[in-house]
Amino acid sequence: MRTSTWITAAALLAVGFGTYALTADAQGKDKPAGKPAASGAGMGDMQMPMPGPEHKLLAETVGKWNFKMKMNGPTGPMESAGTSERKMSLNGWYLEDSTHSTMMGMPFEGHGYTGYDMMKKKYVGTWMDTMAGGAIMASEGTYDAASKTFTSMMDMPDQMSGKYVKEKVVTKMTDADHMTSTFTTDGSDGKGMGDFSLEYTRAK
């Protein structure tokens, strides 16, 4: 990763779960997100879909979280802390994430949405923050029910090259109150500059 990219990578703090961006349903199978429900008045015989088990999986992280971040910076390992507040929005279709932290001694704020695209049969996400140079980052990926692990790929702006690079995000749900996310540039061994991890603990 180029020297400046680690700064942009840090801007992905809250995407860990959405960051979340995950495909297949909560059982790891490719199927619709739930039975469609009858539509409202005036829609005739048309039926509109309703949030399903994939969205319930996202809802498991609703609440307030504290996190610790460890990053490989240009001058060595760096650590910081922050908070993430998550809620379901738009009638349960999207997980909304609001993250606050500090980065290089400066305030950091980020907002993201993660939902399940019923046509793609994938979890998809968007993320924007105060260090992304105005970019809106998009992601999608996979979920493994056996290990309770989410793996996604995100398009991340590299400010040095002026191009987008692929960032791999792996999130493991340890239990209802703990989860860990790791962020690595595509092709990195996890020890590259800008690669980092987040350890989340649910706030009591």
N, C-alpha and C positions, 0 to 999 in steps of 0.2 A: 504494500500500500504506500502511496506517495505520502510525503511528509505532511501535507495539509489535510489529507483524507481523514486522519484520526480525529480532527476537529469535527468534521461532518459526521463521522461515525458516532461520536458522543451524542449527537443530536437525536439519535434513535432510541434514547433511554426507555421510553415507555412502550415501545412496540413489542417488547418481549413476548407478550401473549398475543398480541394481535398481530403485539404486536400482532397479537396477535393476528391470520392469514393461513388457513389450514384447510386441507381437502378431506373428503370422505366424512361420514357422519360419526357420531360419538362411539359407534361400535366398529369403526374402521371399514364400513361397507359403503359402496356407491349406491345410494338410493335417495328418493325425494325427501325433503325436509319435513314431511308430515302430511297428514291428510288435509286436503283443501276444505275450507269452511264455506258455508253459503254466503253469498255476497249481500250487500245492503239493498235497500229498496231502489227500484229503478234500474237494476242491473239485469233484469230478465233471468234467464237460466245460467248466466255467467257465474262462475265460482272463483273466488279469490283465495290464494294460498295464505296460510297462517304460519307464524313461526313454529318450528318443530324442535326435535331433540338437539340439533346442531346449535340452536340459539340458546337452549337451556344449558348447554356446555359452556357457552360464553358467559352466561349469567352466573355461573359458579364463582366467578372472580369479582362480582359486584361488591363494592365496599371500599374501605380505605386501607392502603398498604404503605408500609415503609420499605425502602430498599437501600442497599449498599452497592456501589458500583466499583469495580476494579478494572482499570484500563492500562494497556501498554502504550505509554506516551513517548514523545521524542526524547525525553530526558529520563525515562525509566517508568516504573509502575506508578500509577496515580489512583487515588481513592476519593470518593465523594459519596454523599447520601442525599436522599430526596423522598418525596411522597407521590403516591399515585392514587387518584380517586376515580372509581369506575361505576358506571350506571348504565342500565339498558335504556335506549331511547327509541323514538318512532315506533311505539307499540310493540317493543320487544324485538325489533329486527336488527338493531345494531348495538354493539358494546361501545360506549363512549368513554374515552380515557383522558383525564386531565392530569398532567405531571408537572411537578415543580422541583427544581434542584438548583445547584450552582455548578458552573463549569469554568475552570480556570479563574476562579474568584468572581465570576460574573453570574447574575441571575439567569436561570434557564427555565423556559416554559414550553411545553409541548402538548398538542391535542391530537387524538387519533380516533378513528372509527373502524370497527371490525364487524363484518356481517357475513352471512352465508349466502352466496349467489346460487339460487336454485336452478338456474339454467346451466351454469358451469359446473355445478355440484362441487363448489370449492368455497372455502372461507377466503374472503378478500378484505384487504385493509388499506386505509390511507393514513398518512401521518404528516404533520406539519409542525414546525417549531421555530424558535427564535434564532437558531444557528444554521438553518438549511438554505439560506440565501433566497428565500421565497419559493423554494421547491415544494411540491406536494408529492410525497413518496408513496408508491403503490407496492403492495405485496400480496402473495398468495402461496399456498403450499399444501402440506399434508399433516394428518393426525394419526398417530398410532395408539389405539386404545389399550393394547396390551401393556405398553410401557408408560402410558399417559404422557406421551411426548409429542409436541408439535414441532414441525420443521417447515420453515417458510423461506422464500427468497424475496428480497426487497431491492428495488432499484434505488440506489443511493447516489447523490451528486458528488463527484470528486471536483472540488473547487480548483485544484491545481491543473488538471487536464481539461476541464470544461466538459467532461463526459460523465455518464452514469456508469456505476459499477454495481455488480451483484453482491449483496450482503446476505449471508446465510444466518438465520435466526433459529435457534433450537431452544424450546421451552419445555421444561419438565415439571409436572405438577407433583410435588413430593407428597403433599396432603392438602387438606382444605385450607390450611393457614400458611403454607410455604410453597414457593415455586422459584425456579432458577432459569434464567435466560442467558444464553451465550451468543455473541455476535462476532462473526468472522467474515472477512472479505473472501469472496469466492476464490478458492485455490490456496488460501492461507492455511497454516497449520495451527491456527489459534494463538500463535505467539507473535503475530505481526503487529506493527504499529497501528493503533486504532482498534485492534481486536479487544473486546471487553466482555464482562459478565455482570449480571445483575442478580442479587439475591433478595427476594421479596419475602416479607413477613407481614401477615395481616395485622393491622392496627387494632388494638383492643380498646 
